[in-house]
Amino acid sequence: MNREYHKWFSQHLQRDMELLVFGHSGRAVIFFPTRMARFYDYENWGIIASLSAQIENGELQIFCVDSVDGESFYNDEVFPSVRIDRHLQYEKYLLEEVLPLIYQKNNGNYIETAGCSMGAYHAINLALKYPWLFKKAVGISGRYDLTQNIGDFRDLLDGFHSDGVYFNMPTQYIANLNDDQLLSAVRNMEIILAVGETDPFLNDNQHLSNLLWKKGIRNQFHTWESNAHRPHYWRKMAPMYI
């Protein structure tokens, strides 16, 4: 299996960023890490190995990106507006630095986003905001409104609300999305949501799926036994949905 390590100084984030590429051709997948995890964790957890047949066959080329969640949503030392601003800098890094690498390594005809846990939020949010760039989005064990208190998971913006927050919480902005051009682009994407039947984010996933259907946006919604919020389950889910 082709494996590449890339590192460069990001102009948008003003820090070094790293990522791993697995595979040589096929559908390009931006694979976002879980909460506070790193770009190498999917490899360490055996999730990349679970996709090895598709990768080696040239069906998939996986780009395991890093995140800056510790500097954005989980940075309690700064005001919430600074957290969302840092997230938007990360978004620019993805769009203006990672995507060009994908276009260089891949023909770019088919790019999808995917992620587990917090990575699912990033995958779904990015694809819904820029649907003309992506063909598919996969969210596994995700949470799609970070301003809600859900079980032991608190509001990551501490009650702060702004346009920046609103336009980065899928279950908030999808409900009011009326732009025909944008809706048309979203409807052309394949969207898959998967979550455990006892996962605290189950209702959030059902809510997003229902909102999408109300806007005429087809999506697949899959529930798994128990919590299913662990690498053991993600190793099974990844080959089925990505």
C-alpha positions, 0 to 999 in steps of 0.5 A, spaced: 500 500 500 502 506 498 503 511 504 506 518 504 507 523 510 506 530 508 508 536 513 508 543 511 507 550 514 500 552 513 499 560 512 492 560 514 494 556 521 501 559 522 503 552 524 506 546 521 500 541 519 501 534 518 497 528 514 498 521 511 496 519 504 494 512 503 493 509 496 495 511 489 488 512 485 480 512 486 475 516 490 479 521 494 477 521 501 478 527 506 478 523 513 477 527 519 480 525 526 476 524 532 475 528 538 482 531 540 485 525 536 491 525 531 492 524 523 495 517 525 490 514 529 486 511 524 492 507 522 494 505 529 486 503 530 486 498 524 481 502 520 486 504 514 487 496 514 480 495 514 480 499 508 486 496 505 483 492 499 479 498 496 485 502 497 490 497 494 485 496 488 485 503 487 478 504 489 480 509 494 485 514 496 485 516 503 487 523 506 488 523 513 488 530 516 490 533 522 485 537 526 486 543 531 480 542 535 484 543 541 485 550 539 478 551 537 472 548 539 476 545 545 480 551 547 477 553 554 482 559 555 479 563 549 473 566 548 468 562 544 468 567 538 476 566 538 474 558 538 470 559 531 475 564 528 480 558 529 475 553 526 474 558 520 482 558 519 482 551 519 477 551 514 481 555 509 487 550 510 483 545 508 480 548 502 486 552 500 492 547 502 489 540 502 485 540 496 490 543 492 494 537 494 489 532 493 488 535 486 496 534 485 495 527 487 489 525 484 485 527 478 480 530 483 473 528 479 471 524 486 472 527 492 468 525 499 469 527 506 468 522 512 470 522 519 468 518 526 466 522 532 468 529 532 471 528 525 464 526 523 462 533 524 467 536 520 466 531 514 458 533 514 459 540 515 465 542 510 461 538 505 454 541 506 457 548 506 461 547 499 457 541 496 460 543 489 467 540 491 464 534 494 461 528 491 459 524 498 460 525 505 460 520 511 459 521 518 460 516 523 458 517 530 457 524 529 455 530 533 452 536 528 450 541 533 456 543 538 452 548 541 447 543 544 448 540 551 448 532 550 448 527 555 456 528 558 457 532 552 457 540 553 456 546 549 463 547 546 461 555 545 458 556 552 452 559 550 455 564 545 451 565 538 454 569 532 453 568 524 460 564 525 457 559 529 450 558 526 453 557 519 457 552 522 452 548 525 449 543 520 442 542 524 441 550 525 443 552 518 440 546 514 433 548 517 433 555 514 437 553 507 433 556 501 438 557 496 436 553 490 443 553 487 446 550 494 440 546 495 441 543 488 448 542 489 447 538 496 442 534 493 447 531 488 451 529 494 451 522 497 450 523 504 451 517 509 450 518 517 451 512 521 450 511 529 449 507 535 442 505 537 445 507 544 449 513 542 448 520 546 448 523 539 443 518 536 437 523 536 442 529 533 443 524 527 436 523 526 434 530 527 439 532 521 437 526 517 430 529 518 432 536 516 435 533 510 429 529 507 425 536 509 429 539 504 429 534 499 436 532 500 436 524 500 441 521 505 442 514 508 441 513 516 444 507 519 443 505 526 448 500 529 447 496 536 449 499 542 453 505 543 458 503 537 462 509 538 469 505 538 474 503 533 472 496 534 465 498 530 468 503 526 473 498 523 466 495 521 463 501 518 468 504 514 469 499 509 461 499 508 460 506 508 466 510 505 
